[in-house]
Amino acid sequence: MIAVVVLNWNSAADTLRCLRALALLRGAQARVMVVDNSSAEADCLRLQVGIARWGLAVEVLETGENLGFFINLHITE
């Protein structure tokens, strides 16, 4: 199994496109996580609604603050 970490910051539409593309991958099992880097409340809601509507198997971690790219990549370890 592989792990895929997608960082999101106020870009739910782009993140959802990425997640839908990942859902189409065949041949490898993946644990997919979205780490939200303190997006606006409306963007978080769009992300959650999109994930639910598409039935995507995704874990979402909201950091509550902008921790920066490097820390967000490693926060899931």
C-alpha positions in Angstrom: 0.0 0.0 0.0 1.2 3.5 -0.7 0.3 6.7 1.0 -0.7 9.8 -0.9 -0.8 13.2 1.0 -2.6 16.1 -0.8 -2.1 19.5 0.7 -5.0 21.9 0.5 -5.2 25.6 1.1 -8.3 27.4 -0.2 -8.3 25.3 -3.3 -11.1 22.8 -2.8 -11.9 22.6 -6.6 -8.3 21.7 -7.5 -8.0 19.3 -4.6 -11.2 17.5 -5.6 -10.0 17.2 -9.2 -6.8 15.6 -7.9 -8.7 13.2 -5.6 -11.1 12.1 -8.4 -8.0 11.3 -10.5 -6.5 9.3 -7.7 -9.7 7.4 -7.3 -9.3 6.2 -10.9 -5.9 4.6 -10.3 -5.8 0.9 -10.8 -3.3 -1.7 -9.6 -2.1 0.0 -6.4 -3.9 0.4 -3.1 -3.5 3.8 -1.7 -4.3 5.5 1.6 -5.2 9.0 0.6 -5.1 11.9 3.0 -5.9 15.6 2.6 -4.1 17.9 5.0 -5.9 21.2 5.0 -3.6 24.1 5.7 -6.0 26.4 7.6 -8.3 27.1 4.6 -11.3 29.4 4.9 -14.4 27.8 6.4 -16.3 27.9 3.1 -13.4 26.1 1.3 -13.3 23.3 3.9 -17.1 22.9 3.5 -16.7 22.6 -0.3 -14.0 20.0 0.2 -16.1 17.9 2.6 -19.2 18.1 0.5 -17.3 17.1 -2.7 -15.6 14.2 -1.0 -19.0 13.0 0.3 -20.8 13.5 -3.0 -18.1 11.6 -5.0 -17.9 8.9 -2.3 -14.2 9.2 -2.1 -12.2 7.2 0.5 -10.2 10.0 1.9 -9.1 11.1 5.3 -9.1 14.8 6.0 -6.9 16.4 8.6 -7.5 20.1 9.4 -4.4 21.6 11.0 -6.2 24.7 12.2 -3.2 26.8 11.3 -0.8 27.2 8.4 2.1 25.0 9.4 4.0 25.2 6.1 4.6 22.8 3.3 7.3 20.6 4.9 5.5 20.2 8.3 2.2 19.3 6.6 3.8 16.6 4.5 5.2 15.0 7.7 2.2 15.6 10.0 0.6 12.3 8.9 3.5 10.1 10.0 
